[in-house]
Amino acid sequence: MSKKVLVPLALGFEELEAVAIIDVLRRGGIEVIVAGVDKKSISGANGIVIEADKLVSEVSAKNLDMVVLPGGWGGTDILATNENIQNILKEMKADDKKIGAICAAPFALSEAGVLGENFTCYPSVEERIEKNSGYSSEKMVVRDGNIMTSRGPGTAICFGLQIVRDLIGEETYKNLKDGLLATYCED
């Protein structure tokens, strides 16, 4: 049975992160549900419009293996205050399921009370996160239990690969990493 990952998009999301994550996960055989927070046609931070599969309100956390939030301040601020997203994050945490966030999006995890003590994010975002003593500025991807975070657009492929590794396994991870020429990603 295929693993299912929700990638919610809100106005002002970081396109490079969202597309890289969606692409890498789908290459790894993961069913990715792209869901718009308020509508199905969502404009990113750089004016690129993505057509979502459905609305977040149509998604149940019970059917998911993971939720992954792309960054971009505009989108992150919406994800941090949207009741549906915040409830999905809390339900995923309560059910001991995987949660991921990149760039500014760890802030949305913090607002939901699900961010692990150890995390990474886009530089300066940690200043908006109340409990940031476990912030790492060195690693591309940081894991804390079932919470995985990454730094920004330049680390999005590595982040996607680590998600594939966790959900699908080492062989698929290595094959994808080699095929994408992603030798710069940490093992």
C-alpha positions in Angstrom: 0.0 0.0 0.0 1.3 3.4 -1.0 2.4 5.9 1.6 0.3 9.1 1.6 1.8 12.5 2.3 -0.1 15.8 2.4 1.6 19.0 1.1 -0.6 21.9 1.9 -0.2 25.1 0.0 -1.2 28.6 1.1 -0.9 31.9 -0.7 2.7 32.9 -0.8 4.3 29.4 -0.4 7.8 28.9 -1.6 7.4 27.3 -5.0 10.9 25.7 -5.3 10.5 23.9 -2.0 6.9 22.7 -2.7 7.7 21.4 -6.2 11.0 19.8 -5.3 9.4 18.0 -2.4 6.3 16.9 -4.4 8.5 15.7 -7.3 11.0 13.8 -5.2 8.3 12.1 -3.1 6.4 11.0 -6.2 9.5 9.7 -7.8 9.9 7.6 -4.7 6.5 6.1 -5.2 4.7 8.1 -2.5 1.2 9.3 -3.1 1.4 13.1 -2.6 -1.9 15.0 -1.9 -1.4 18.6 -2.8 -4.1 20.6 -1.0 -4.9 24.2 -1.1 -5.7 25.9 2.2 -8.4 28.3 0.9 -8.7 27.4 -2.8 -7.4 25.0 -5.4 -5.4 27.5 -7.5 -2.7 28.9 -5.3 -0.1 31.6 -6.1 3.3 31.2 -4.6 5.8 33.8 -3.4 7.2 34.3 -6.9 3.9 34.4 -8.7 4.0 30.8 -9.9 0.5 29.3 -9.7 0.0 25.7 -8.6 -3.2 23.8 -9.1 -4.0 21.7 -6.0 -5.6 18.2 -6.1 -8.1 19.2 -3.4 -8.8 21.5 -0.5 -7.2 21.0 2.9 -10.8 20.8 4.4 -11.3 17.6 2.3 -8.3 15.8 3.8 -8.3 13.6 6.9 -5.2 13.1 9.0 -6.4 9.6 9.6 -5.6 8.7 6.0 -2.1 10.2 6.0 1.4 8.9 6.8 3.0 12.3 6.9 2.3 16.0 6.4 5.0 18.3 4.9 4.8 22.0 5.0 6.7 24.1 2.4 8.0 27.5 3.6 7.6 31.0 2.3 6.6 33.6 4.8 3.2 34.4 3.3 2.2 30.8 3.2 3.8 30.0 6.6 1.8 32.7 8.3 -1.4 31.3 6.9 -0.4 27.7 7.9 0.4 29.0 11.4 -3.1 30.4 11.9 -5.3 28.2 9.7 -7.5 26.0 12.0 -7.6 23.0 9.6 -3.8 22.9 9.3 -3.2 23.4 13.0 -5.7 20.6 13.8 -4.1 18.2 11.2 -0.7 18.9 12.8 -1.9 18.3 16.3 -3.7 15.1 15.2 -0.6 13.8 13.4 1.5 14.4 16.5 -1.1 12.7 18.8 -1.2 9.7 16.5 2.6 9.5 16.4 2.8 10.2 12.7 5.5 12.0 10.8 5.5 15.7 10.3 7.9 17.8 8.1 8.5 21.5 7.6 11.1 23.5 5.6 12.3 27.1 5.6 9.9 29.3 7.5 7.4 26.5 8.0 8.8 25.2 11.3 7.2 28.3 12.7 3.8 26.8 11.9 4.8 23.6 13.7 5.8 25.7 16.7 2.5 27.5 16.7 0.7 24.1 16.7 2.9 22.9 19.6 4.4 20.0 17.6 7.9 21.2 16.8 10.6 19.1 18.3 13.3 20.6 20.5 15.9 20.0 17.8 15.2 21.6 14.5 16.5 23.7 11.6 14.9 26.4 9.5 15.7 29.3 7.3 18.2 31.6 9.0 16.4 34.2 11.2 13.1 32.2 11.4 14.4 30.7 14.7 14.0 34.1 16.2 10.2 33.9 15.8 10.1 30.4 17.5 9.7 30.7 21.2 11.7 27.6 22.3 14.7 27.7 19.9 17.6 26.4 22.1 17.8 23.3 19.9 18.1 25.2 16.6 20.9 24.0 14.2 22.3 26.2 11.5 24.7 23.5 10.3 22.6 20.6 9.1 20.4 20.4 5.9 17.9 18.2 7.6 17.3 17.7 11.4 15.2 14.9 12.9 13.6 15.0 16.3 11.5 11.9 16.8 8.8 12.0 14.0 9.5 15.6 13.3 11.8 16.5 10.3 12.9 20.0 9.4 15.0 21.5 6.7 16.6 24.9 5.9 15.3 26.3 2.6 15.1 26.1 -1.2 18.6 24.8 -1.6 18.0 21.9 0.8 14.6 20.9 -0.6 15.8 18.0 -2.7 17.8 16.6 0.2 14.8 17.0 2.5 12.6 15.2 0.0 15.1 12.4 -0.2 15.3 12.0 3.6 11.4 11.7 3.6 11.6 9.0 0.9 14.3 7.2 3.0 12.1 7.3 6.1 8.8 6.3 4.4 10.0 3.9 1.7 13.5 2.7 2.5 17.2 2.9 1.9 17.3 1.3 -1.5 14.8 3.7 -3.1 16.6 6.6 -1.3 20.0 5.7 -2.8 18.6 5.1 -6.3 16.8 8.4 -6.2 19.8 10.3 -4.8 22.1 8.8 -7.5 19.5 9.5 -10.3 19.0 13.1 -9.2 22.8 13.6 -8.9 22.2 14.8 -5.4 25.7 13.8 -4.1 25.7 17.0 -2.0 23.0 15.7 0.3 24.0 14.4 3.7 23.6 10.7 4.4 
